Amino acid sequence: CPRYYKYSVLDGWRAREKREDLVWGSGFHDGLEVFDSVRFYGGTKKEAIERAVMACFNYKDELAQSPNNKKTLDTLIRSIVWYGEQYGDDTIKTATLGDNHPAIEVRFEVPIPGTKYRLSGRVDKLAIVGDELYVVERKTTETTLGSYYFNRYSPNTQVTGYTWAVGQQLGMPVGGVMIEACQTAVGFSRFERAIAHRTPDQLKEFLESVRLYIETAERYAETKFWPMNESAC
């Protein structure tokens, strides 16, 4: 929505966000980053879980004030431990970067052909599934996991953009994005994975659409008129 862009980016307005969701999500991602790194360098599953749990305590003070009993330090630690138990002996391996480092928290920045702009961002991890490379995107939710939840990622701009951009940066095809979802509740944490594939034709269409959206956005900027999308904002 162009009007939303004006309000949030140009005018600087911000919606009230639930602080505990942001803090808990950061703790979960940081914990799993530590877990993946320890396992990559040969640490045992037990060592990886212990190190990841220690990382959670960086968020102890902020989560102590959480009004959401699903987003506390206890539920964060439980989620990290249960994730480690479920996926600690995974056959899906973290990919290796050219400098023999794990492909964790990988930043990308690639030119968008036919424009003067670049697409940049950061992905949680790259992993090898069979003989194919996939982006791993971790999500936390209170929504019940299943096909209804995962269907939201096809189509999805983030998934398609990650697939295209990482493939461009590495100079090799990326099969798509593996969504690793963590459902949190008061008494349990649950995990499921699903792969959102993208075909070459879908990536081509995405690039064509991006170029068109950029041209349209430039017109909004030139005229300083940002129309409201009332049905999708």
Steps between C-alpha positions, in 0.01 A plus 500: 500500500668827389320699769623263767853550367458875533367478854757248627818589307473863395295632793649263758179372658524165677228264612515386858686170502497232764849532640501148640442351153805678359722412797389135509549464125849649522590263782374201305699594190816573702472170686465299180788690340720383787357147475573476127852640540594252774370206297673625184838504674459149639342559839259240636126551511519537878773765473306688235182505710687617811676782314175606334318509834773720647442746214134524604597656832603816316125566481422413862431853623283605206292182501449526877257783425311310228120515543461202264539167678590339168797734453711462813857392572368156598316450171803628310734250669249220453469579129876497452540170687213330321623625163844357574353165601287482185753622245835452674593196292360646181590366157445853368840662530599865526671607178860618493610837370813547290710583807398168661265677742140392562242671281312652796358853501607551140468851360428558132504807278446460127422742217150487354549473122354786300495738798744710701397324821625205702313240703657437840416304809606219731392137519507279809692213345584309183463124510558200277195280445598197296718658234315833488561830677217663696454812703379430855257754642398464864160615617339512843125495536217425736298366206439126473744353249385308197434542129280804564791680667763407241277584203550869577853476363393413145471757359710721728727790407761429770540137398524577129734794559734294717509218245583735214749722685703223666520315170628817333758566769635145504472446125317171546138387511309502829211259526290723721454573868460253783266649757585385851205596717486495879156507658507617861237435764496516878568129543680393183708600200445335163708502184429425137679555173375555148675597179365776279642424155546756224539420131717699256184638339375624838831673566489661156149629564608630841781702344269645237252599770770660716613718210143612439444577868820706507387705200164557668663599829722750320191668357349526848821662623516744209138611540511475882164327490468168684163336424329287763444131433181458702456127439851371576648721768 
